[in-house]
Amino acid sequence: MTIRKAVLGDINQILAIYAHAREQMRLRGNPDQWGDSNPAVSVVENDIKTGSSYVMAEGDKIYGVFALVIGTEPAYERIEDGAWLNDAPYATIHRVAGSGKQKGIVRHCLSFCESKIPNIRIDTHACNYIMQHLLESSGYQRCGIIYVADGSPRIAYQKTVNGL
């Protein structure tokens, strides 16, 4: 499976993957993280247009999607019940999702991102136990609580690579 930047022609497959992910989150007791419509189509289109959206694919078939945003994340300016590991420049992983037809999507995403930048931040909902486990077992450290744009809390994680 290869990872490449998403293009607008991928949007139908990407939206289908996000719909599948929302349903899986609901079934696993996490109906609030993405609700019924997140990420919004406009957010996905913006991710693609800004070059931050990536897909994991074999040929024309897309199995996973995520955004890797380099630079500061406004929601990360204030962290409660902890602290970031450092104040060095970082990238944020957002909107990780898989089609359910291929295993290892999250770990593949994390490895790819870690190969691009040595300081990664990511957050997840308190009810997203699967993502919490995957992050912690991949060496990400729980740093505290941040609040996303709608005011809801998220558990914040960070990993530094190569001793940063």
C-alpha positions as CSV (number, residue, x, y, z in Angstrom):
1,M,0.0,0.0,0.0
2,T,1.3,3.4,-0.9
3,I,0.7,6.8,0.6
4,R,0.2,9.8,-1.7
5,K,-1.3,13.2,-1.6
6,A,-5.1,13.2,-2.2
7,V,-6.6,14.8,-5.2
8,L,-10.1,16.1,-5.8
9,G,-10.9,13.1,-7.9
10,D,-10.5,11.0,-4.7
11,I,-13.2,12.8,-2.8
12,N,-16.0,10.3,-3.2
13,Q,-13.9,7.5,-1.8
14,I,-12.7,9.7,1.0
15,L,-16.2,10.7,2.0
16,A,-17.3,7.1,1.9
17,I,-14.4,6.2,4.2
18,Y,-15.3,9.0,6.6
19,A,-19.0,7.8,6.6
20,H,-17.8,4.3,7.4
21,A,-15.6,5.7,10.2
22,R,-18.5,7.6,11.7
23,E,-20.6,4.5,11.8
24,Q,-17.9,2.4,13.4
25,M,-17.3,5.1,16.0
26,R,-21.1,5.1,16.8
27,L,-21.1,1.3,17.1
28,R,-18.2,1.4,19.5
29,G,-19.7,3.9,21.8
30,N,-18.2,7.1,20.4
31,P,-21.1,8.9,18.6
32,D,-20.0,12.4,19.4
33,Q,-16.4,12.7,18.1
34,W,-17.5,13.2,14.5
35,G,-21.3,13.2,14.9
36,D,-23.3,12.8,11.7
37,S,-21.3,14.9,9.3
38,N,-17.7,15.5,10.4
39,P,-15.4,16.1,8.8
40,A,-17.5,18.4,6.6
41,V,-17.1,18.2,2.8
42,S,-15.6,21.7,2.8
43,V,-12.9,20.6,5.3
44,V,-12.0,17.6,3.2
45,E,-11.8,19.8,0.1
46,N,-9.7,22.3,1.9
47,D,-7.3,19.6,3.1
48,I,-6.9,18.4,-0.5
49,K,-6.4,21.9,-1.9
50,T,-3.8,22.8,0.7
51,G,-1.9,19.6,0.2
52,S,-2.4,18.3,3.7
53,S,-4.7,15.4,2.8
54,Y,-3.1,12.0,2.2
55,V,-4.6,8.7,1.1
56,M,-3.4,5.1,1.6
57,A,-4.1,3.3,-1.6
58,E,-3.4,0.3,-3.8
59,G,-4.0,1.3,-7.4
60,D,-7.3,3.2,-7.7
61,K,-8.6,1.8,-4.4
62,I,-8.3,4.0,-1.3
63,Y,-8.2,2.3,2.1
64,G,-7.3,5.1,4.4
65,V,-7.2,8.9,4.7
66,F,-5.6,11.5,7.0
67,A,-4.5,15.1,7.1
68,L,-0.9,16.0,8.1
69,V,-0.9,19.7,8.9
70,I,2.5,21.3,9.4
71,G,2.5,24.4,11.6
72,T,0.7,25.5,14.7
73,E,-2.8,24.2,15.6
74,P,-4.9,26.9,17.3
75,A,-6.7,24.3,19.6
76,Y,-3.3,23.4,20.9
77,E,-2.3,26.8,22.3
78,R,-4.0,26.0,25.6
79,I,-3.6,22.6,27.2
80,E,-5.0,21.6,30.6
81,D,-4.1,18.9,33.0
82,G,-0.6,18.5,31.6
83,A,1.8,20.1,29.1
84,W,3.3,19.5,25.7
85,L,6.6,17.6,25.6
86,N,8.3,20.6,24.0
87,D,7.7,23.9,22.2
88,A,9.5,22.9,19.0
89,P,7.8,23.3,15.6
90,Y,5.4,20.4,15.0
91,A,2.9,18.8,12.7
92,T,-0.6,17.7,13.6
93,I,-2.3,14.6,12.4
94,H,-6.1,15.1,11.9
95,R,-9.0,13.1,10.5
96,V,-7.5,9.6,10.4
97,A,-9.9,7.0,9.0
98,G,-9.9,3.6,7.3
99,S,-12.3,1.8,5.0
100,G,-12.4,-1.2,7.2
101,K,-11.0,-3.3,4.4
102,Q,-7.4,-3.1,5.3
103,K,-5.6,-3.6,8.6
104,G,-2.9,-1.3,10.0
105,I,-4.1,1.9,8.6
106,V,-3.5,4.0,11.7
107,R,0.0,2.6,12.3
108,H,0.9,3.1,8.6
109,C,-0.3,6.7,8.9
110,L,1.7,7.3,12.1
111,S,4.9,5.8,10.6
112,F,4.6,7.9,7.5
113,C,4.1,11.1,9.4
114,E,6.9,10.3,11.8
115,S,9.2,9.9,8.8
116,K,8.3,13.4,7.6
117,I,8.6,15.5,10.8
118,P,10.2,14.6,14.1
119,N,7.6,16.3,16.3
120,I,4.0,15.1,16.0
121,R,0.8,16.1,17.9
122,I,-2.6,14.5,17.6
123,D,-5.8,14.4,19.7
124,T,-8.8,12.1,20.1
125,H,-12.1,11.9,21.9
126,A,-12.2,10.3,25.4
127,C,-14.5,7.6,24.0
128,N,-12.2,6.7,21.2
129,Y,-10.5,3.9,23.1
130,I,-9.2,2.2,20.0
131,M,-7.3,5.3,18.9
132,Q,-6.0,5.9,22.4
133,H,-4.6,2.4,22.5
134,L,-3.0,2.7,19.0
135,L,-1.4,6.0,19.9
136,E,-0.1,4.9,23.3
137,S,1.2,1.5,21.9
138,S,3.0,3.5,19.1
139,G,4.9,5.6,21.6
140,Y,2.7,8.7,21.8
141,Q,2.5,10.3,25.2
142,R,-0.7,11.6,26.7
143,C,0.0,15.3,27.4
144,G,-3.3,16.7,28.6
145,I,-6.7,18.0,27.5
146,I,-7.3,20.5,24.7
147,Y,-10.5,21.9,23.4
148,V,-11.5,21.9,19.7
149,A,-13.4,24.7,17.9
150,D,-16.8,23.6,19.2
151,G,-15.5,23.7,22.8
152,S,-15.5,19.9,23.3
153,P,-12.5,18.3,25.0
154,R,-10.0,16.0,23.4
155,I,-7.1,14.0,24.8
156,A,-3.9,15.4,23.4
157,Y,-0.9,13.3,22.5
158,Q,2.6,14.0,21.3
159,K,5.6,12.0,20.0
160,T,9.1,13.2,19.3
161,V,11.3,11.2,16.9
162,N,15.1,11.0,16.9
163,G,15.4,12.5,20.4
164,L,14.0,15.9,19.5
